[in-house]
């Protein structure tokens, strides 16, 4: 596997890990898994909008 492909795999793993942690955080905060997933998705979406506009 090329160095670039390995880098992309590492980045993808990190993003997945951070998304899982965000869901866990919001689920613990609101004490409901569905609500936690909703807010984690919203937070992730707003970050994508900011990064795409730069």
KOLGU-921100 format. One record per residue: x, y, z of N, C-alpha, C in turn. Coordinates in nm, 3 decimals. Layout:
        nu        nv        nw       cau       cav       caw        cu        cv        cw
         X         Y         Z         X         Y         Z         X         Y         Z
...
// end
This chain:
        nu        nv        nw       cau       cav       caw        cu        cv        cw
     0.086    -0.118     0.000     0.000     0.000     0.000     0.090     0.124     0.000
     0.055     0.222    -0.079     0.137     0.343    -0.089     0.127     0.425     0.039
     0.220     0.517     0.055     0.220     0.603     0.174     0.096     0.690     0.178
     0.051     0.737     0.063    -0.069     0.822     0.059    -0.192     0.740     0.101
    -0.203     0.618     0.052    -0.317     0.534     0.088    -0.317     0.504     0.237
    -0.201     0.478     0.295    -0.191     0.453     0.438    -0.235     0.577     0.517
    -0.194     0.693     0.470    -0.231     0.819     0.536    -0.382     0.837     0.534
    -0.445     0.809     0.420    -0.590     0.822     0.407    -0.661     0.725     0.501
    -0.612     0.604     0.512    -0.671     0.504     0.601    -0.661     0.551     0.746
    -0.547     0.605     0.785    -0.528     0.654     0.921    -0.624     0.770     0.950
    -0.634     0.863     0.857    -0.726     0.977     0.873    -0.870     0.926     0.887
    -0.909     0.833     0.802    -1.045     0.778     0.807    -1.072     0.710     0.940
    -0.976     0.635     0.991    -0.991     0.570     1.122    -1.007     0.674     1.232
    -0.930     0.781     1.225    -0.939     0.888     1.325    -1.075     0.957     1.321
    -1.126     0.982     1.202    -1.257     1.046     1.187    -1.365     0.956     1.246
    -1.359     0.828     1.216    -1.458     0.734     1.270    -1.452     0.731     1.422
    -1.331     0.730     1.477    -1.314     0.729     1.622    -1.371     0.857     1.684
    -1.345     0.972     1.622    -1.396     1.100     1.675    -1.548     1.106     1.667
    -1.606     1.054     1.559    -1.752     1.052     1.548    -1.813     0.965     1.657
    -1.753     0.850     1.682    -1.802     0.762     1.789    -1.794     0.831     1.925
    -1.685     0.902     1.949    -1.669     0.974     2.076    -1.771     1.086     2.089
    -1.803     1.153     1.979    -1.903     1.260     1.982    -2.041     1.203     2.015
    -2.076     1.091     1.954    -2.205     1.027     1.983    -2.209     0.987     2.130
    -2.099     0.930     2.178    -2.091     0.889     2.318    -2.108     1.010     2.411
    -2.042     1.120     2.380    -2.050     1.241     2.461    -2.193     1.294     2.469
    -2.256     1.312     2.352    -2.391     1.367     2.350    -2.493     1.269     2.409
    -2.471     1.139     2.390    -2.561     1.040     2.450    -2.553     1.048     2.602
    -2.432     1.061     2.656    -2.417     1.075     2.800    -2.476     1.207     2.849
    -2.460     1.312     2.772    -2.510     1.443     2.810    -2.663     1.444     2.817
    -2.728     1.389     2.716    -2.874     1.392     2.709    -2.940     1.264     2.761
    -2.859     1.163     2.791    -2.907     1.034     2.843    -3.005     0.963     2.749
    -2.992     0.992     2.620    -3.072     0.924     2.518    -2.984     0.903     2.394
    -2.975     0.780     2.348    -2.889     0.749     2.234    -2.935     0.821     2.106
    -3.066     0.822     2.081    -3.117     0.887     1.959    -3.085     1.036     1.959
    -3.105     1.099     2.072    -3.077     1.242     2.082    -2.926     1.269     2.070
    -2.846     1.181     2.129    -2.701     1.194     2.119    -2.653     1.184     1.975
    -2.708     1.088     1.901    -2.671     1.073     1.760    -2.713     1.194     1.678
    -2.830     1.249     1.710    -2.880     1.366     1.638    -2.786     1.485     1.657
    -2.748     1.513     1.781    -2.661     1.627     1.807    -2.519     1.604     1.755
    -2.468     1.482     1.762    -2.335     1.452     1.708    -2.334     1.473     1.557
    -2.442     1.431     1.490    -2.451     1.451     1.345    -2.458     1.599     1.312
    -2.535     1.674     1.390    -2.548     1.818     1.367    -2.413     1.888     1.385
    -2.339     1.852     1.489    -2.208     1.913     1.516    -2.111     1.879     1.403
    -2.114     1.756     1.358    -2.026     1.713     1.249    -2.061     1.787     1.120
    -2.189     1.803     1.092    -2.234     1.871     0.972    -2.191     2.018     0.972
    -2.204     2.086     1.087    -2.167     2.228     1.092    -2.018     2.246     1.073
    -1.936     2.152     1.119    -1.792     2.161     1.099    -1.756     2.143     0.952
    -1.830     2.053     0.884    -1.805     2.032     0.741    -1.837     2.156     0.661
    -1.942     2.229     0.698    -1.979     2.350     0.628    -1.868     2.455     0.644
    -1.816     2.469     0.765    -1.710     2.567     0.790    -1.584     2.530     0.713
    -1.545     2.402     0.715    -1.422     2.361     0.647    -1.437     2.371     0.496
    -1.556     2.350     0.441    -1.576     2.359     0.297    -1.577     2.504     0.249
    -1.610     2.598     0.336    -1.616     2.737     0.294    -1.480     2.805     0.298
    -1.381     2.740     0.358    -1.245     2.800     0.366    -1.168     2.783     0.239
// end
